Amino acid sequence: MSLKENNILIKYLGNLYLKMQIEYINTELNIEESGQITKAYSAIEFIHDVDEILKSLPPDYEIILRNDYFRHRERKWYLKYYSRSTYYRLKVDALNEFVRCVTN
């Protein structure tokens, strides 16, 4: 896949991840409703799977992906940690590695 396609895929997964976290919290508050347990379990499973993939990556990749796609972070957060060129180089590698893990 191209870098652009990888970016689109991970943006989609990141949005889904954030949505599932909110859904899980909302479901947890109303757990007595039937069908909500299944929704909560699906959300937990998805969140867990993404977290496990991120944890399996090198630390710099995990930090970049979590901050860019799986958390709400301020723009240019990376300037505290990396030079711009290092950040973009690591980001490309992180995107490729994450997609490789997801598709295998």
C-alpha positions in Angstrom: 0.0 0.0 0.0 1.1 3.5 -0.6 1.9 6.0 2.2 -1.3 7.9 1.4 -3.4 4.7 1.6 -1.7 3.7 4.9 -2.5 7.1 6.3 -6.2 6.8 5.3 -6.5 3.3 6.8 -4.9 4.4 10.1 -7.0 7.5 10.3 -10.1 5.4 9.9 -8.9 2.9 12.6 -8.0 5.8 14.9 -11.4 7.4 14.5 -13.0 4.0 15.1 -10.8 3.4 18.2 -11.8 6.8 19.7 -15.5 6.1 18.9 -15.3 2.7 20.5 -13.8 4.1 23.7 -16.7 6.6 24.0 -19.2 3.8 23.1 -17.7 1.6 25.8 -17.9 4.3 28.4 -21.5 5.1 27.5 -22.4 1.4 27.4 -20.8 0.8 30.8 -23.0 3.4 32.3 -26.1 1.7 30.8 -25.0 -1.9 31.1 -28.4 -3.3 32.3 -29.9 -2.9 28.8 -29.9 -6.0 26.7 -27.6 -5.9 23.7 -25.4 -3.4 25.4 -23.2 -6.1 26.8 -22.4 -7.3 23.3 -21.6 -3.8 22.2 -19.3 -3.3 25.2 -17.5 -6.6 24.6 -17.0 -5.7 20.9 -15.6 -2.3 21.9 -13.3 -3.7 24.5 -12.0 -6.4 22.1 -11.3 -3.8 19.3 -9.5 -1.4 21.8 -7.5 -4.3 23.2 -6.4 -5.5 19.7 -5.3 -2.0 18.7 -3.4 -1.5 22.0 -1.6 -4.9 21.6 -0.5 -4.0 18.1 0.7 -0.6 19.2 2.6 -2.2 22.2 4.3 -4.6 19.8 5.9 -1.8 17.8 9.2 0.0 18.7 8.6 2.7 21.3 9.0 5.7 18.9 6.5 4.2 16.5 4.0 3.6 19.3 4.3 7.2 20.5 3.9 8.7 17.1 0.9 6.6 16.2 -0.9 7.0 19.5 -0.4 10.8 19.5 -1.3 11.3 15.8 -4.1 8.8 15.4 -5.3 7.2 18.6 -5.5 10.2 21.0 -6.6 13.8 20.7 -3.3 15.7 20.7 -2.3 19.2 19.9 -0.8 19.8 16.5 3.0 19.6 16.3 3.2 17.8 19.6 6.2 16.0 18.3 8.4 19.1 18.3 9.1 18.5 22.0 10.6 15.1 21.2 11.9 15.0 17.6 13.2 17.2 14.9 10.8 17.6 12.1 12.8 15.4 9.7 13.2 12.6 12.3 9.5 12.7 13.1 8.4 12.4 9.5 11.0 9.6 8.8 9.8 7.7 11.9 6.1 8.3 11.0 6.5 6.8 7.6 8.2 3.7 9.1 5.5 3.5 11.9 2.6 3.7 9.3 4.2 0.9 7.2 4.8 -1.3 10.2 1.4 -0.8 11.8 -0.3 -1.7 8.5 1.9 -4.7 8.1 0.8 -5.9 11.5 -2.9 -5.3 10.8 -2.9 -7.0 7.5 -0.9 -10.1 8.6 
